[in-house]
């Protein structure tokens, strides 16, 4: 595969990764509330989802999302529902923490997300995101040579995954350094509240996205 082709794809993938979206907010919430290991599990979930989307694109399955308005609608609503559910769960945690803070029990009762749970959150946030699927359907194939093999296609998925891994791992460790300054119960209430509102906003926006 041509080096210039790979570098161009990496540049496009980098813009996708660093653009504001659910992933960054999910990492911030997870690291500050549950630690860097859970944050890295989020990142691993992102990467796994990329390989799912890449596989669907390579074998032509994700074309259904473009050809079928009904398929796109169902898929986007699943993604929107999941994002809104994360948001509602965060708001529920904020309300619970606010109640416990008044009784000085917030730190003792804080429920941390497990490594497995963090991985699943990261995986589903990206797997159920039709925008990621559309990227792999619209942009991804343009970088695969006409005579390219599945192996060369997967090398591009790996390149995208590495960009994602580097960017969000750096975010995880940066946030982990300031975690000690964010242990105050009121900060956790604020973070859960903001996260809840943002994810509900992302979910609502996704639900209103029209198939083009």
Secondary structure, 3 states (H helix, E strand, C coil): CCHHHHHHHHHHHHHHHHCCCHHHHHHHHHHHHHCHHHHHHHHHHHHHHHHHHHHHHHCCCCHHHHHCHHHHHHHHHHHHHHHHHHHHHHHHHHHHHHHHHHCCCHHHHCCCCCHHHHHHHHHHHHHCCHHHHHHHHHCHHHHCCCCCCHHHHHHHHHHHHHHHHHHHHHHHHHHHHCHHHHCCHHHHHHHHHHHHHHHHHHHHHHHCCCCC
